[in-house]
Amino acid sequence: MASLRGASAFVTGGGSGIGRAICVDLAKHGCHVTVADVSDAGARATADLAGPNATPVHCDVASSASQEAAFADHIRRNGGLDIAVLNAGISERGDLLSAQDDSWRPTLDIDLGAVLDGIRLASQAMAPAGGRREGRQGVLITVASAGGFFSMPFSPVYAAAKAGVVHATRSVAKPLLERNIRICALCPEFVDTPLVAEARAQSGPQSPFYRATAGALLTADKVAEAAHVLITDPNRVGQCLVVRMTGEWMEAVPPSQTLQYIPRPATSTSPIVPAWREWATQGLAGGRTTRTVMIRRLSNDFRAATRLETRPVPAPGPGQVLLRTVYAGINASDINYTSGKYHASTAAAEAQLPFPSGFEAVSVVAEVGPGVKHPRPGQAVATMVSGSFSDYTLVPARACLDVPGPSPEYVALLTSGLTASIGLQECGRLRKGETVLITAAAGGAGQFAVQLAKLAGCHVIATVGSEDKARLIRSLGADRAVNYRTEDLKAVLRTEYPRGVDVVWESVGGEWFGTCLNALAQKGRLIVIGAMSQYKGPDGWKPMPHLGLPEKVLNKSTTVTGFLLLHYTHEFRRHLALLISLYSAGKLKIILDSPEHVGIEAVPAAVDRLQSGQSSGKVYVRISEDPLPPVGAKL
């Protein structure tokens, strides 16, 4: 509607504030305006300001009959309706959370219910009998609020009503357009109006609402200016225009463009299998003992530090469960654990000798203590506690994580999968289209970091140590595989990625850290998850000097963040469920190293395998030489 001259407009809540400013603007541009308001004095005052083109009409939008009568009056005087602005509203009434009655309900009835009534009446007036409107296109403007998009803890019912107006506007936009009627929503932040002044007076100076509106407010004229654009621009259909207190405009895009699909957590609880329960308790038949790989002295030489010992197995106490280990995972940090690096000090580690090794496993519940309702004997569970290199472990029931079954794939999703999932989310903050560098990409955690970065829509560079690993990592989605034995990583990054990379997943350490730091783009993020190249030195893991680090970080506004999985235990269950869901849906591959290591005596060999750099995917050990029976088997 390029020209407003000769058009007729109906404006609810026209007696003050935003409604008054819109009425005056429409009348100034040649519109015949009906100023509808519950306050007769306010409607007359607006009509006086707007001039001879404006007519005041009594309209209480809380009453459907009153609003219908006001529309009918407008049509009798003007012969039809071209523009409707549904602006009438009230502020928050009552306190939703503490109210003992429905004192809060008028806010919902007027700010949402009356607007829906207005949409119905206006559309019927513009296109009688539901047919297509002829001639000039009809325009319907709902006045919502920025509170329809942003949370308003101090006005939850008001925010809910305005959000309803926004979604109603979007929902009817297409069917109304088929009738030659455009609808848009005007969504201002706080405006200097009697409505806001009333709410400030009711809430008091100490209230969050009072403080939120203490700055410079929007003027009603600025909002009327935005309304004029929505009314006159024929290309704006279903648009929800947010007007910020700064005067800036924002378009609120439909949810389909702002929401991201995330995997729905699969049912990950293991079934209770009688054959598994029998298998789990059979190992105790010859006496309640367990073989455990104990750390006897501190060393990064796993074989020298550990000894396989037989220890008694106590019955589970209140809140405890006894688990028979099926699979245990091997991690690069196993030798940090044997050298005492995860204790407060070397002295603290030595004081605790001997202590058990290994810290992730998938097991079957053998027995439960008093008061334990979940898990149950015969169920498979995962754990991330010290002592997984054991036939049996006694753990708190609350430490058990649900998995669908006793599979080595679920061991891979523990330390390795969770490190990738939580680390990339919490520290990487990946955004679609970014470039991500994953070091040691064919390892236990690296394989998941590559895939999760691709699922986030990123371009992935992956470093590996052989052509076989390069092929593997490309099959997982890596866009560029760099074999550091045949290619110079520095040269690749300098020539192929001159802008730099946005995120680095760094697990190698040593000189690689410097290379990765120098490769960061402006505002890039480097996540340190380990330093594998430094773990096996003759004196163990020693710090590396990185001169100029503060200056490099400052010059590009980059971030270097350390990530230690144990600091994020509160995220384990949620992320594990998501990883299992992705795996179950076929969106995440799990690569297991081969050959399989069998028997608790094979743990040192498995640790050597990982530290050799020859492994691909997750290294694990099947702790029991007795295979787990299939579901339905009888022992």
N, C-alpha and C positions, 0 to 999 in steps of 0.2 A: 504494500500500500504506500506508494511513493508520495501521494498527496492526501492530506487529511481533510481538505476543504470539502464541506458538504456532508462528511460522514457523521454518523451518530455514535456516541460512546456512552457506556454505562460504567460507573466507577463506584464500587462499594468502599466503605471506609473513607469517603471523600471529604469528610468534614475536618480533617486535620492531617498533619504530618505528610507522609509519602503520598497518600491519596489526594490531598489538597494540591500538592505540587504537580501531580500528574494531570488533575483536572484543569488547572491553570494553563499548563503547557498545551494540552489538547485544544482548549478553547482558543488560545492564542493562534493556533494553526488552522482555525476555521471549523473545528468540530462542534457539533451540537452535543453538549455534555449533560448527562444526568448525574448529579451529585447525590449519591445515596449514602445515608448515614443514620445511625441510631440517635444521634444528637441533631435535633432540628436546628438548633442555634448554630452548630458547627457547619451543617450543610448550607445554611443561608449565608454564613460568613464566607465560605468558599465560593459560592455563587456570586456574591458581591465582588470578590477579588477577580473572578474569571470573566465577569462581564455578561452581556446580554445573551451569549450563546450557552450559558449554564443555567440549569434548573434544579433547585433542591427538592429532594424527595425523602420521606421518612422510610428507613429500611433497617430492621433489626435482623441481621443474618442468622441469629440464633433461632429464629422462627422461619421455617421453610415457607409458611404461608405469607409472611411479611416480605420475604425476598421475592417470592413469586409475584406478589402484587406490585412490587416496585418495578420488576421487569415489564409487567403488563402495562403499567403506566407509561413507561418509556416508549413502548411500541405504539401505544395509542397516539402519543404526541409526535412521534418521528416516523411512523409507518414501517419501522423495522429496526434492526440492530446490526451495526458494523463492527464495533469494538467493545469488548468487555474487559475491565480490569478488576480482578477479584482481590481486593487489598485488605478488606476488613479483618481485624484480628485482635487478640488480647494477649497479654503477657502470662507468665506462669501463675496458676492459681493453686493454692495449697501446697503441701509437701507430699509428693508421691510416696516416699519411703516411710514417713511417720504418720500419715493421715489415717484417721480412724473412720473416715467416711469417703464419699466421692467428691470432695471439694476440688480435686484436681481435674475432674472430668470436663468442666466448661472449656478449658483450654483445648482439649482434643475436639470437642463438639464444634467450637467456633473456628479454630485455626485449621482444622482438617474437614470435619463434616460439612460445615457451611460452604467451604470452597468447593467440595465435590457437588453439593447442591447447586452452587453457582455455575459450575462447568455444565451440569445437566441443563439448567434453565437457559444459559446463554447459547449453547449449541442448538437447542430446540428453537430458540428465537431467531437464530441466524439461518437455520436450514429446517423449516417446518416439516413435520412428518418424517424426519430422518432422511430427506432427500438431499440432492446436491444443491448447494447454494448457487444462484445465478448472479452474474455480474461481479461487482466488487468483492474481493476475497475477504472473508470474515477473519478477525483477529481476536484471540483470547489470551490474556496475560494473567497468570497466577502470580501473586506476590508471596513468595516463600521466604527463605532466609538462608544465610550461609550456615546457620545452625542445622540445616538439613544435610550438611556434609561433614561438619566438624562436631565433635562431642561437646555437649554443654552440661557438665555435671550439676550446675546450679539450676538448670531448666530442662530436665529430661523429657517432660511431657510436651513442652513447646518444641523441642528439637525433634521428637518423634512425629509430631503433627506436621512440621515443616518438611521433614524427610518424606512423609506420606504425600504431601503436595507435589514435591519434586518427582516422585515415582509415578504418581497419577498423571502428571503432565507428560512425562515420557511415554507412558503407556497408551494414552489416547491420541498422541500426536499423529500417528499414521491413519487411524480410522477417521479422525476429524479432517485430515488433509483430503481424504477421498470425498468429503463433503464440501471441499473448497474453504476450509477453515484452518487457519494456522494457530497453534498454541505454543507458548513459550513460558518459562518460569523466570522471574526476577528474584535474585537471591542476595540481598545486601547484608553486609555485616551491620554492626550497631550504628543506628541512625539517630540524629538529634531530633527526636519526636516526643510528643506527650506520652506515647507508649513506653519508651525507654525511661523517660523521666519518672513515670509512675512506678516502674519496676525498680529503679534505683532507690526511690523513696521507701518502697516496701521492704527491700532487702537490707538496707542499712549500710553504713560506711565500712563495716568489717567483712561484708559478704564478698565471695568470689565474683559475683555479678557486678557489684559496685566497683571493684578494682579493675575488672575487665573493661569497663566502660569509662574509666577515669581519663583516658587520653582524648585526643581529637576525634570526634565522631564524624561520620558522614553527614552531609547536609541533605535534606529532602530533595533539593534541586539537582544534586548530583545523581540521585537515584532516578529522578524523573527523566534526566538526560539519557540514562541507560534504557529506561522504559520506552522512550521515544524511538530509539534505534530498533528495539525488538518489534515495535508496532509497525514501523515503516519499511523495514528490510524484508522483502519477500523470500529471501534465501534462508531465513532463520526459522527452522521448523523443529519443534521439540527441544530447542536450546534452553539450557539452564545456565543463566548468566550470573556469576558471583561478582559482586561489587565489593572490593575490600575497603577497609577504613582508610587505606592510603590513597584511594581513588583508582587503583588498578583494577582491571577487569580480568576475570578468569572464566574459562568455559569449563563447566563440569561435564566431562565426557561420560558416555554411558558405561555401566559396570562391565560390559563385555570387553571394553577396551582397557580397563584398569585392573581387573582381577586376574590373577595367575592361577592356573590349574596346579594343584598339589596332589600328590597321591593320597588316596583315602586309606587310612591304616587298615591293613588286612587283619582278619581274625588270627592272631599269632599265638594263641594258647595251644600248647601241645595236648593231644588226647591222652587220657589215662589208659595205658596199655598193660594189661596183666603180665604179658610175657616180658615186658621191659622191667616191671617191678620184680619179677622172679630173678631175672638176670642181675639186677642191681644188688639183690640180697645174697645171691649165690656166692659172691666173692667173700662173704663173711663166714661161709660155712666152716672153713678150717680154722677159725679164730678171728676175733675182731682186731685185725691188724691191717695196716696200709703201707705200701711202699711210697716213699716221698723223696724227691730230689731236694736235699737240704744244702744250703749255702754254709760251708764250714769256715771259709776264710775269704777275705775280700780280694777280688782279682777280676780283671776283665777277660781273663782266660776262663771260660765257663767250665771246662773240664777240670781245671786245677782248683776252681773255687767250690765245686759241688761234690756231693757224695750221695749215692742212693742208700737210703736207710729204711728200716722197718720200724713202724711206730704203732702204738695202740690206737684203736678207734673208739672213742667214748660214744655212748648213746646220746642222741640229740636232747638238749634241755628245752625249756620253754622258749618258744619263738625260733627254734633252730631246726635245720633240716640236714640230713646226711645225704651226700651226693656221691654216686659212682661216676667217675670221669669217663666220658666216651672219647672226646677229642679235646686237645689242648692246642692253643695257638702259640707260634713262635714269633717274637718281635725283636727288632734291632736293639731295643732298650733292655733286653734280658741281660746283656753283659754290663749295662749300667747298673742294673739292680744287684748283680753279683759283686760289683765293685763298690757298692754302698752310695752311689751318687744320688739316690732318691731319699736318703736319710738327711737329717739336719746337718750332720757332720760325719766325718770318718769315725770319730770317737763314738758317736751315737750308734752308727752301724755296727761297729765292733762290739759294743756293749750288748747288742741284741743277738749276736751269733750264738748258736746256729739259728737260721730262719729259713722258711720254705721258699722255693722259687716258682716262677711262672705266675701269670696273673690274668689269664682268660681261658675259659673252657665251656664246652657244652656237655652237660651231664644228664643223668637220669636220677630222679629222686628215689632213694632206697627207703628212708625212714623219716618221719617228721616228729617233732617234739610236741609237748602239750600246748594247746592253744593255736596251733598252726592250721589254718583253713585252706591256704593256698601257698605253695603248690602242694599236690598230692603225690603219694608214692606211685611210681609208674609214669610220671610225666617227665618230659624233657624240659630243661631250663638252661639258661646261659648265666654265667657269673663272671665278674671282673674283680676278683679278690686274690690276695696272695695265697699261693699254695696249689695252683692248678696242675703242677707237675706231680700229681699224686693219684693213687688208685681211688682214694676216698677223701672227701673234704667235708668238714663240718662248718656250715655258714649260717648266718642269720637268714630267716625266710625272706625278709625284706630286701636282701641282696640279690634274690633270684630274678632274672629277666625272662619274660615270656618269649619263646620261640616255637615255631610250628612243629619241630621235631629234632631228633639228634643227628644233625648233619654237619659236616665240616664247613659247608658254605656259611652256616650261621656263626661259626667261629671267626670266619673272615670278616663278618659284619661288625664284630665287637671292636677291639682296639683300632683295627685298620679302617673299617667302615665308619665308625663313629668319629674318629679323628678327622677324616675327610669331610663328613657331613657337617659336623658341628663347627670345625675350623673354618671351612669356606663360608658358612653362614655368619658366624659371629665375628670373624676377623677379616674375611675376604670381601664380604658385602658385594657379591658379584652382581653386575648389571648386564643385561643383554647387549651384545655387540662388543664387549670388552675383550682384550687379549690377555690370556692367562698362561703363564709358564709353570709347568709342573716338573720338578726335578725328581729323579729316581722313580719315573712314572710307571715302570713295570713291576714295582714292589707291591707289598700288601696294601698300603694306604694309597700309593700313587695311582693304582688302577681305578680306584673309586673317585679320586680327585679329578682325573681326566673325564670320567663319565658324568659326574655331577656338574662339572663346569660346562660340558657340552649340553646337558639338559637345561642349564641356565641360559643357553643361547650365546655362549662365548666362543671365541677362536682360541684353540688350545695348542700350545707348543709343548712337546714332551721330550725330556732327555732320557736316553737309555744307553746301555753298554754293549749292545750287539744288534746285528741285523734281524735275528729272530725276534728279539724284544721289540724292535722297531715295527716289524710286521704285526706283532701282537697288539701293540699300543694303537696302531692305525686301525686295527679291527675294532677297537673300543671307541673310535671316533676322533682320535687326535688328528688335527689338521696338519701339523708339522712334527715329524719325529726326528730328533737330532741324536745321532749315534756319536757320543763324545769321543769314542776311540778312533773314529775316522773323520770327524768334523770338528772344527774349532767353534765352540759355542759362542764365544765373544764375537767372532766374525759373522756368524749366522745372525745374531741379534743386531749387530751394527748395520749389516747390509740389507737384511730382509725386514727388519723392524726398526727403522731409524727413529720413529716417533717414540719408541719404548714400549714396554708392556705395562698393563694396568695392575695386574696382580701376579705375585710370584709365590708359589708353594715350595718352600725351601727345606729340604731334609738332608742335604749332603754336608753343608758346612765347609770349613776351611776356606780355600781360595774361591770356591764356588759362591760363597756368600757375597764376596766383593763383586764378582761378576754379575750376580743377580741384582745387587743393590744399584750398580751403575746402569743396569738395563731398565730401571723403572722409569715410566713416563711421569709427567707432572701429576701430582696427587695420587701416585701409585701406592699400592699396599704390598708389603713383603711380609709373609707369614713364616716364622721360624718354627718348624715342628720337630726339628732334630738336627743332628750334625754327625751323620753316620761315618764320614771320613775321619772323624776325630776320636771315635770310640775305642779303637783297637791299638792306639799308640802304646809304647812300652810303659808309660806312666799313666795310662788311662786317659780319660777325657779331660783335656787341658784347655783353658780359655785361649782364644785367638785374639791378637790385637787387631783392631780395625781403625786405624788412624784416619781422621777426617770424617768419621761417621756423622757427627752433629752437623757439620757444614753441608754434607751431601743431602741429608734429610731436609735441612732448611732450604737449600737452593731450589729444590723441586717440590716443596711442601709434601714430601712423601711420608709414609708411615711404616715403621718396622714393629711388628707385633709378635710376641712369643705366644705359643699355644701349647699348653700342657693339658691333656685330656682330663686328668683327675680334678682339675678346677671346674669342670662342667658336668659333674655327676648328676645334677638336677635335670640335665637335658638327655640323659641316656635313654630312658624309656621312649620318649617321644621320637627321637631320631632313629632308634632301632626299629620301631614300628613302621616308620616311613621307609626305611631302607628295605625292610622285609616286603613291604607293599610294592615297592619298585621292582624288586627281584621277582616277586610272584607275578607281576604284570608283564614281565619280559622286558622291562625298560632298563634294567641294570644287570650286567653280566658279572659273574664272580669267577675269577681265575684262580685255580688252586695249583700250587707247585707240584711237580711229580719228580720222582716216585713218592708214594706215600710212606711215611716213617711209621713203623708199627712197634708197639711195646714201649713201656716207660724207659727201658734201657736205651731207646733210640733218641731220647731228648738231646743229649750232647751232639750227636751227629746232625740232628735237625738244626740246632743252633749254628753249627759250623757251616751248614749248607747256606743258611741265610747270610752269614757274615762273609762268605766267599764271593758274593756278588753274582753267583751263577743262577740263583733262583729266579723264577718268574711267577708272579702272583703270590698268594698266601702260602707260607710254609706252616705245616701243622703236624701233629703227632696223634695217631690213634693209640691212646694210652693202654687200653686193654687188648691183649692178644686174642681174647675171646670175642668174636664179632657179636654185635647186638642183634638179637633175633628180629625178624620182620613182624609187623603188626599182624596179629591173629595167630602167631606161632604158639605152640605149647611146649614148655620145657619139662 
